[in-house]
Amino acid sequence: MSNHPHAETVLLEGPDAKAFAHAQFSSKVDSLVTGRWQFSTWLDPQGRVRAFFHLARLGDERYLLVLRGGDAVTLVTALQRFVFRSKVRVTAMASRVLATAPAIPLNEIRQEQDMLVLGCDDHSLKISANGIADDAWRLPQLQAGWPWLTPTTLGKFLPAALSLQRLDAVAVDKGCYPGQEIVARLHFRGGHKRHLHRGRLSQAADNGEALVSEGHEVGRLLNVIANEHGNEALFVLNDDIAEQLHAGISVTFDNKLVIEINMSWPA
């Protein structure tokens, strides 16, 4: 059985697909043209990220969500509660294969029969019904600070902790959407105390594992990839812990893990 991540996708289609997506999701859906994709999220009322995805516009009335963690059926069940009288169909598609393809420009889409390719600049992400999965896309996306959320990280973080405004996944200057008030308050008034970082770990660890120091959770690993250089990771840390690490002050985690920060991102 393959351990490669697979593509969980959700299809929105119908005359009201654009309006529904723009009202529910945190990105500027109304600016997305056919043949392009953008990062987006669906937030809970407290502003926490319960879904993070590539939102691809396949046609005038067709949008595909390629989830970066989570499962399509669960998301569709939750979204359908907000359809009301909108003329939009929300469908969980069958799981597909994820693989790496040659570079095409960021945010471009290419469609060929049952295959969709999302341009990611120095590579692309291929989603197909058949084919051979691979993980080559994971490292460049980790290094770019594109989180892939596990069950233990879905619904846990505000967008600022995942640096999603930097990816244009969250807009503070559009109309109301779930969690928008929290997002806007943090943006304009500040006060968020945890942010996204990339670095190396002294030992192997699991995606989604809590970072605990002196009995308190001070962060969480999002994605860990072992390669010839060691264990590269994308993680969220409380700002006070990150400041200590940047200053060269040793932080003792309860599992003896040692973390080196190589890159930090704002909200």
C-alpha positions in Angstrom: 0.0 0.0 0.0 1.4 3.4 -1.0 2.2 6.0 1.6 2.2 8.8 -0.9 -0.3 11.6 -0.2 -3.3 11.4 -2.5 -5.4 14.1 -4.0 -8.7 14.8 -2.2 -10.8 17.1 -4.4 -14.1 18.8 -4.2 -16.1 20.1 -7.3 -18.3 23.2 -7.1 -20.4 23.7 -10.2 -23.5 25.7 -11.1 -24.6 29.3 -11.8 -24.0 30.3 -8.2 -20.6 28.5 -7.8 -18.6 31.7 -7.9 -20.8 33.6 -5.5 -20.9 30.7 -3.1 -17.1 30.2 -3.1 -16.5 34.0 -2.7 -18.9 34.1 0.3 -17.5 31.1 2.0 -13.8 31.1 1.2 -11.1 33.6 2.4 -9.4 34.5 -0.9 -10.5 36.9 -3.6 -12.5 34.3 -5.5 -14.1 37.0 -7.7 -10.7 37.8 -9.2 -9.9 34.2 -10.2 -10.2 33.7 -14.0 -10.7 30.5 -15.8 -7.5 28.5 -16.3 -5.8 29.8 -13.1 -5.7 28.7 -9.5 -5.2 30.4 -6.2 -4.6 29.4 -2.6 -7.7 29.7 -0.4 -9.1 28.5 2.9 -12.4 27.8 4.6 -12.4 29.1 8.2 -14.5 28.3 11.2 -16.4 31.1 13.0 -13.4 31.6 15.3 -11.2 32.1 12.3 -9.3 28.8 12.5 -8.3 27.0 9.3 -10.5 24.0 8.8 -9.5 23.6 5.1 -6.6 24.8 3.1 -6.6 24.2 -0.6 -5.7 25.1 -4.2 -8.8 26.6 -5.7 -8.8 26.1 -9.5 -11.3 27.7 -11.9 -11.9 25.1 -14.5 -14.7 27.0 -16.3 -17.2 29.8 -15.9 -19.3 27.8 -13.4 -16.8 25.1 -12.3 -14.3 25.3 -9.5 -12.1 22.5 -8.1 -10.7 22.4 -4.6 -7.5 20.4 -4.3 -7.2 19.9 -0.5 -3.9 20.3 1.2 -4.9 17.9 4.0 -8.2 16.5 5.2 -10.8 14.5 3.2 -13.3 15.6 0.6 -16.3 13.9 2.0 -16.0 15.6 5.4 -15.5 19.0 3.8 -18.5 18.5 1.5 -20.8 17.5 4.3 -19.9 20.7 6.2 -20.1 22.9 3.1 -23.5 21.6 2.1 -25.1 23.1 5.2 -24.5 26.6 3.7 -25.8 26.0 0.2 -29.4 26.9 1.1 -31.1 27.9 -2.2 -27.9 28.6 -4.1 -27.7 27.0 -7.5 -24.5 25.2 -6.8 -23.6 21.5 -6.5 -20.9 20.5 -4.1 -19.4 17.1 -4.8 -16.7 15.0 -3.2 -14.7 13.5 -6.1 -12.9 10.1 -6.0 -9.4 10.2 -4.6 -6.7 10.8 -7.2 -3.0 10.3 -7.7 -0.6 13.1 -6.9 2.6 13.4 -8.8 5.3 15.9 -9.8 5.4 17.3 -13.3 7.8 19.7 -15.2 7.8 23.4 -14.3 5.0 25.7 -15.5 4.3 29.2 -14.2 2.8 29.7 -10.8 -1.0 29.7 -10.7 -1.4 28.4 -14.3 -3.7 25.4 -15.0 -3.4 22.8 -17.7 -6.1 20.2 -18.3 -5.8 17.1 -20.4 -8.7 14.5 -20.3 -8.7 13.1 -16.7 -5.5 15.0 -15.7 -5.2 18.5 -14.1 -1.8 20.2 -13.7 -1.3 23.1 -11.3 1.7 25.3 -12.0 4.0 25.8 -9.0 6.8 27.8 -10.6 9.8 25.5 -10.4 7.6 22.4 -10.7 4.0 21.5 -11.1 1.5 19.3 -9.3 -0.2 16.7 -11.4 -3.6 15.3 -10.3 -4.9 12.3 -12.3 -7.2 9.3 -11.9 -4.4 7.0 -13.0 -0.6 7.2 -12.9 2.3 6.7 -10.6 2.4 8.8 -7.4 5.6 10.4 -6.2 6.7 12.7 -3.4 9.2 14.9 -5.3 6.9 17.9 -5.0 6.8 17.8 -1.2 10.3 19.3 -0.5 10.1 22.4 -2.8 6.7 23.1 -1.3 7.9 22.7 2.2 10.8 25.0 1.5 8.4 27.5 0.0 6.3 27.5 3.2 3.2 25.8 1.7 1.7 23.8 4.6 0.1 20.4 4.2 -2.3 20.0 7.2 -2.7 16.8 9.1 -5.8 15.8 11.1 -4.1 17.2 14.3 -3.5 20.6 12.6 -6.8 21.1 10.8 -9.0 23.4 12.8 -6.1 24.3 15.2 -4.5 27.4 13.7 -5.5 30.9 12.7 -4.3 31.9 9.2 -1.6 34.2 10.6 0.1 31.2 12.3 0.4 29.5 8.9 1.5 32.6 7.0 -1.5 32.4 4.7 -1.9 36.1 3.9 1.6 35.9 2.3 0.2 33.3 -0.1 -2.9 35.5 -0.8 -5.0 32.7 0.6 -6.6 35.2 3.0 -7.9 38.6 2.2 -8.6 41.3 4.7 -10.2 43.7 2.2 -13.1 41.7 0.8 -16.6 41.2 2.0 -17.7 39.0 4.9 -16.8 35.3 5.1 -16.6 32.9 8.0 -13.9 34.0 10.5 -13.3 37.3 8.6 -13.7 39.5 11.7 -11.0 37.6 13.6 -8.7 37.7 10.6 -9.2 41.5 10.1 -8.7 42.2 13.8 -5.4 40.4 14.0 -4.2 42.1 10.8 -5.0 45.6 11.8 -4.5 45.4 15.6 -1.8 42.7 15.8 -1.4 40.5 18.8 -0.9 37.1 17.2 1.8 35.2 19.1 2.8 32.3 16.9 4.2 32.1 13.4 5.5 29.8 10.6 9.1 28.7 10.4 11.2 26.3 8.4 14.3 24.5 9.7 16.1 21.3 10.6 15.4 18.7 13.3 18.0 16.7 15.2 15.9 13.6 14.8 13.0 12.0 13.0 9.6 13.2 13.9 6.0 12.9 12.7 3.9 15.3 10.7 1.5 17.0 13.1 3.5 16.2 16.2 3.2 18.7 19.1 6.3 20.5 20.3 6.4 20.4 24.0 8.7 22.3 26.4 8.5 22.0 30.2 5.2 20.3 29.9 3.6 23.0 27.7 2.8 22.9 24.0 4.8 25.7 22.4 4.3 24.7 18.7 3.6 22.0 16.3 5.3 20.3 13.4 3.4 20.6 10.2 5.5 18.7 7.7 8.8 16.7 8.1 10.9 15.3 5.3 14.0 13.2 5.8 16.6 13.6 3.1 20.4 13.5 2.7 20.7 16.7 4.6 18.8 15.5 7.7 15.2 16.1 8.7 13.7 19.3 7.1 10.6 20.6 8.7 7.9 23.2 8.5 6.5 24.2 11.9 4.5 26.7 13.9 6.2 28.1 17.1 5.2 30.5 19.8 7.1 33.7 19.2 9.0 33.7 22.5 10.4 30.3 21.7 11.3 31.3 18.1 13.1 34.4 19.5 15.2 32.3 21.8 16.2 30.0 18.9 17.0 32.9 16.6 19.2 34.3 19.4 21.1 31.0 19.7 19.6 30.2 23.1 19.0 26.4 23.5 15.4 25.3 24.0 14.8 21.9 25.5 11.9 20.0 24.1 10.5 17.2 26.1 11.4 14.5 23.5 15.0 15.8 23.4 14.4 17.3 20.0 16.7 20.1 18.9 15.4 22.6 16.3 17.4 24.9 14.0 15.4 27.7 12.3 16.5 28.6 8.8 13.5 30.7 7.6 10.7 32.5 9.3 7.6 34.0 7.7 5.2 36.8 8.8 1.4 36.4 8.7 
